[in-house]
Amino acid sequence: MIRIDAVWLATQPLDMRAGTESALARVVQVFGAAHPHQAYLFANRRANRLKVLVHDGIGVWLAARRLNAGKFIWPRDGATATLALTKPQLDALVLGLPWQRVGEAGIIRVL
């Protein structure tokens, strides 16, 4: 439905009360800009909620997802504040699966 050419993940947590304007301001702060056809992902501190902001070239979309049980596999604050994800990694992440193990073409490389 919405074209997404690149997916970016922020390692720092986001307050899930943030609305569209606050999330967009955070994207600009963390990633430098909100580029068209790119998605920006944030999780809360407990990693059981996820927000995705997508710039579709005309406006922005903000979606939220909450897992009923478990947590999203989220990198902790480390050496980098952002990570690029592939489409298969995004698909695994939103299901709560270990997306870091999904390589190119869905090949599992790490056990």
GROMACS elastic network, one bead per residue, 0.5 to 0.9 nm:
[ bonds ]
;  ai    aj funct       b0    kb
    2    37     6  0.78891   500
    2    54     6  0.83595   500
    2    56     6  0.66750   500
    3    37     6  0.57538   500
    3    38     6  0.81324   500
    3    56     6  0.68933   500
    4     7     6  0.72698   500
    4    36     6  0.84682   500
    4    38     6  0.52782   500
    4    39     6  0.64656   500
    4    54     6  0.77585   500
    4    55     6  0.86456   500
    4    56     6  0.78447   500
    4    87     6  0.88286   500
    5    36     6  0.87061   500
    5    37     6  0.55523   500
    5    38     6  0.57093   500
    5    39     6  0.80758   500
    5    87     6  0.87289   500
    6    37     6  0.70295   500
    6    39     6  0.63454   500
    6    40     6  0.87318   500
    6    84     6  0.74902   500
    6    85     6  0.74125   500
    6    86     6  0.73798   500
    6    87     6  0.80648   500
    7    38     6  0.57967   500
    7    40     6  0.60587   500
    7    41     6  0.76104   500
    7    83     6  0.84838   500
    7    84     6  0.58429   500
    7    85     6  0.52831   500
    7    86     6  0.66952   500
    7    87     6  0.74895   500
    7    90     6  0.74959   500
    8    31     6  0.85202   500
    8    38     6  0.75740   500
    8    39     6  0.60871   500
    8    41     6  0.61348   500
    8    82     6  0.67061   500
    8    83     6  0.56713   500
    8    85     6  0.60183   500
    8    86     6  0.89980   500
    9    39     6  0.83993   500
    9    40     6  0.58039   500
    9    42     6  0.63594   500
    9    43     6  0.89563   500
    9    81     6  0.83983   500
    9    82     6  0.54492   500
    9    83     6  0.50709   500
    9    84     6  0.62640   500
    9    85     6  0.71082   500
   10    13     6  0.75563   500
   10    14     6  0.88356   500
   10    27     6  0.86630   500
   10    30     6  0.74156   500
   10    31     6  0.83741   500
   10    40     6  0.73580   500
   10    41     6  0.61163   500
   10    42     6  0.55452   500
   10    43     6  0.79960   500
   10    75     6  0.88054   500
   10    80     6  0.88949   500
   10    81     6  0.58381   500
   10    83     6  0.66126   500
   11    41     6  0.89399   500
   11    42     6  0.73001   500
   11    43     6  0.79784   500
   11    74     6  0.72710   500
   11    75     6  0.59212   500
   11    76     6  0.60746   500
   11    77     6  0.55697   500
   11    78     6  0.77564   500
   11    80     6  0.76396   500
   11    81     6  0.52342   500
   11    82     6  0.58374   500
   11    83     6  0.76914   500
   12    42     6  0.75248   500
   12    43     6  0.78532   500
   12    44     6  0.84396   500
   12    45     6  0.81344   500
   12    75     6  0.88653   500
   12    76     6  0.75707   500
   12    77     6  0.61217   500
   12    81     6  0.65904   500
   12    82     6  0.83704   500
   13    16     6  0.88825   500
   13    42     6  0.63567   500
   13    43     6  0.53628   500
   13    45     6  0.50981   500
   13    46     6  0.85163   500
   13    47     6  0.81048   500
   13    77     6  0.88609   500
   14    17     6  0.85106   500
   14    18     6  0.75816   500
   14    23     6  0.81600   500
   14    26     6  0.83523   500
   14    42     6  0.59204   500
   14    43     6  0.58312   500
   14    44     6  0.51041   500
   14    45     6  0.71910   500
   14    50     6  0.88020   500
   14    51     6  0.83456   500
   15    18     6  0.57841   500
   15    43     6  0.81620   500
   15    44     6  0.59647   500
   15    45     6  0.79437   500
   16    19     6  0.80344   500
   16    42     6  0.88992   500
   16    43     6  0.77773   500
   16    44     6  0.61765   500
   16    49     6  0.74909   500
   16    50     6  0.79211   500
   16    51     6  0.74243   500
   16    64     6  0.85966   500
   18    21     6  0.77383   500
   18    22     6  0.53364   500
   18    23     6  0.58624   500
   19    22     6  0.54044   500
   19    23     6  0.59848   500
   19    24     6  0.84621   500
   19    62     6  0.79330   500
   20    23     6  0.51808   500
   20    24     6  0.59918   500
   20    25     6  0.85411   500
   20    53     6  0.78670   500
   20    60     6  0.78267   500
   20    61     6  0.76910   500
   20    62     6  0.60867   500
   21    24     6  0.50864   500
   21    25     6  0.61362   500
   21    26     6  0.86180   500
   22    25     6  0.50631   500
   22    26     6  0.62212   500
   22    27     6  0.87014   500
   23    27     6  0.62384   500
   23    28     6  0.87506   500
   23    42     6  0.88864   500
   23    51     6  0.85656   500
   23    52     6  0.88260   500
   23    53     6  0.71632   500
   23    62     6  0.81103   500
   24    27     6  0.50000   500
   24    28     6  0.63348   500
   24    29     6  0.85900   500
   24    33     6  0.88883   500
   24    34     6  0.74225   500
   24    53     6  0.72819   500
   24    60     6  0.82208   500
   25    28     6  0.51725   500
   25    29     6  0.61449   500
   25    30     6  0.86681   500
   25    33     6  0.89958   500
   26    30     6  0.59807   500
   26    31     6  0.81506   500
   27    30     6  0.52563   500
   27    31     6  0.54873   500
   27    32     6  0.70519   500
   27    33     6  0.65666   500
   27    34     6  0.63067   500
   27    40     6  0.69947   500
   27    53     6  0.81984   500
   28    31     6  0.54355   500
   28    34     6  0.60531   500
   29    32     6  0.56730   500
   29    33     6  0.75545   500
   30    33     6  0.81799   500
   30    81     6  0.75519   500
   30    82     6  0.77465   500
   31    34     6  0.73409   500
   31    40     6  0.86964   500
   31    81     6  0.89249   500
   31    82     6  0.75871   500
   34    37     6  0.89966   500
   34    38     6  0.74264   500
   34    39     6  0.85355   500
   34    40     6  0.83054   500
   34    53     6  0.89922   500
   34    54     6  0.82474   500
   34    55     6  0.65555   500
   35    38     6  0.58227   500
   35    39     6  0.85390   500
   35    54     6  0.87605   500
   35    55     6  0.64567   500
   35    56     6  0.86012   500
   35    57     6  0.78855   500
   36    39     6  0.86547   500
   36    54     6  0.78743   500
   36    56     6  0.53971   500
   36    58     6  0.79906   500
   36    59     6  0.87757   500
   36    60     6  0.89780   500
   37    54     6  0.68113   500
   37    55     6  0.55371   500
   37    57     6  0.62954   500
   38    53     6  0.84392   500
   38    54     6  0.58149   500
   38    55     6  0.59896   500
   38    56     6  0.74717   500
   39    52     6  0.64942   500
   39    53     6  0.56656   500
   39    55     6  0.67974   500
   39    56     6  0.89221   500
   40    51     6  0.82253   500
   40    52     6  0.55188   500
   40    53     6  0.51756   500
   40    54     6  0.63654   500
   40    55     6  0.87977   500
   41    50     6  0.70534   500
   41    51     6  0.58232   500
   41    53     6  0.65910   500
   41    54     6  0.88673   500
   42    49     6  0.85289   500
   42    50     6  0.57374   500
   42    51     6  0.52626   500
   42    52     6  0.64524   500
   42    53     6  0.85317   500
   43    46     6  0.78349   500
   43    47     6  0.53327   500
   43    48     6  0.73086   500
   43    49     6  0.56121   500
   43    51     6  0.62379   500
   43    52     6  0.88435   500
   43    72     6  0.81152   500
   43    74     6  0.76684   500
   44    47     6  0.51068   500
   44    48     6  0.68524   500
   44    49     6  0.57186   500
   44    50     6  0.66708   500
   44    51     6  0.84601   500
   45    48     6  0.81269   500
   45    49     6  0.86207   500
   46    49     6  0.76195   500
   46    71     6  0.75022   500
   46    72     6  0.88253   500
   47    50     6  0.71765   500
   47    70     6  0.88541   500
   47    71     6  0.54498   500
   47    72     6  0.53895   500
   47    73     6  0.73861   500
   47    74     6  0.65852   500
   48    65     6  0.85007   500
   48    66     6  0.59548   500
   48    67     6  0.57306   500
   48    68     6  0.81613   500
   48    69     6  0.80372   500
   48    70     6  0.67929   500
   48    72     6  0.57622   500
   49    64     6  0.72781   500
   49    65     6  0.57561   500
   49    67     6  0.65668   500
   49    71     6  0.78406   500
   49    72     6  0.75443   500
   50    63     6  0.82638   500
   50    64     6  0.55813   500
   50    65     6  0.51178   500
   50    66     6  0.63502   500
   50    67     6  0.86990   500
   50    72     6  0.79449   500
   50    94     6  0.81437   500
   51    62     6  0.69234   500
   51    63     6  0.56218   500
   51    65     6  0.64520   500
   51    66     6  0.89221   500
   52    61     6  0.79195   500
   52    62     6  0.56725   500
   52    63     6  0.52151   500
   52    64     6  0.63678   500
   52    65     6  0.85001   500
   53    60     6  0.67324   500
   53    61     6  0.55699   500
   53    63     6  0.65492   500
   53    64     6  0.89313   500
   54    59     6  0.84400   500
   54    60     6  0.55149   500
   54    61     6  0.50912   500
   54    62     6  0.65404   500
   54    63     6  0.84691   500
   55    58     6  0.72194   500
   55    59     6  0.58486   500
   55    61     6  0.64453   500
   56    59     6  0.58555   500
   56    60     6  0.61205   500
   56    61     6  0.75411   500
   57    60     6  0.79107   500
   65    94     6  0.77899   500
   66    69     6  0.88108   500
   66    71     6  0.88706   500
   67    70     6  0.64843   500
   67    71     6  0.66789   500
   67    72     6  0.77426   500
   67    95     6  0.84640   500
   67    96     6  0.76760   500
   68    71     6  0.87812   500
   70    96     6  0.77305   500
   71    74     6  0.83248   500
   71    96     6  0.65148   500
   72    93     6  0.66678   500
   72    94     6  0.74609   500
   72    95     6  0.79635   500
   72    97     6  0.72888   500
   72    98     6  0.82202   500
   73    93     6  0.68692   500
   73    96     6  0.63937   500
   73    97     6  0.68597   500
   73    98     6  0.58746   500
   73    99     6  0.72552   500
   73   100     6  0.83514   500
   74    93     6  0.85531   500
   74    98     6  0.89301   500
   75    78     6  0.76121   500
   77    80     6  0.73414   500
   77    81     6  0.68293   500
   78    81     6  0.70046   500
   80    83     6  0.73258   500
   85    88     6  0.81813   500
   85    89     6  0.58619   500
   85    90     6  0.63486   500
   85    99     6  0.88835   500
   85   100     6  0.89940   500
   86    89     6  0.51129   500
   86    90     6  0.62360   500
   86    91     6  0.87114   500
   86   102     6  0.89823   500
   86   103     6  0.84496   500
   86   104     6  0.79524   500
   87    90     6  0.50421   500
   87    91     6  0.62244   500
   87    92     6  0.87131   500
   88    91     6  0.50554   500
   88    92     6  0.62919   500
   88    93     6  0.86188   500
   88    99     6  0.79304   500
   88   102     6  0.69451   500
   88   103     6  0.79597   500
   88   104     6  0.78923   500
   88   105     6  0.74052   500
   88   106     6  0.62066   500
   89    92     6  0.51314   500
   89    93     6  0.60493   500
   89    94     6  0.87740   500
   89    98     6  0.85034   500
   89   100     6  0.69728   500
   89   101     6  0.82770   500
   89   102     6  0.59248   500
   89   103     6  0.76875   500
   89   106     6  0.81765   500
   90    94     6  0.62717   500
   90    95     6  0.86990   500
   90    99     6  0.71547   500
   91    94     6  0.56675   500
   91    95     6  0.66764   500
   91    97     6  0.86797   500
   91    99     6  0.80154   500
   92    95     6  0.53203   500
   92    96     6  0.64611   500
   92    97     6  0.50416   500
   92    98     6  0.67215   500
   92    99     6  0.50822   500
   92   100     6  0.88683   500
   92   102     6  0.78538   500
   93    96     6  0.50927   500
   93    97     6  0.54968   500
   93    98     6  0.67208   500
   93    99     6  0.52458   500
   93   100     6  0.86290   500
   94    97     6  0.74980   500
   94    99     6  0.89460   500
   96    99     6  0.80725   500
   97   100     6  0.88506   500
   98   101     6  0.59536   500
   98   102     6  0.76216   500
   99   102     6  0.53865   500
   99   103     6  0.85977   500
  100   103     6  0.76756   500
  100   110     6  0.83365   500
  101   106     6  0.89428   500
  101   107     6  0.82083   500
  101   108     6  0.55139   500
  101   109     6  0.60382   500
  101   110     6  0.54456   500
  101   111     6  0.73920   500
  102   105     6  0.81944   500
  102   106     6  0.54337   500
  102   107     6  0.58400   500
  102   109     6  0.68340   500
  102   110     6  0.81600   500
  103   106     6  0.54285   500
  103   108     6  0.57435   500
  103   109     6  0.62400   500
  103   110     6  0.88340   500
  104   107     6  0.58723   500
  104   108     6  0.84599   500
  108   111     6  0.76611   500
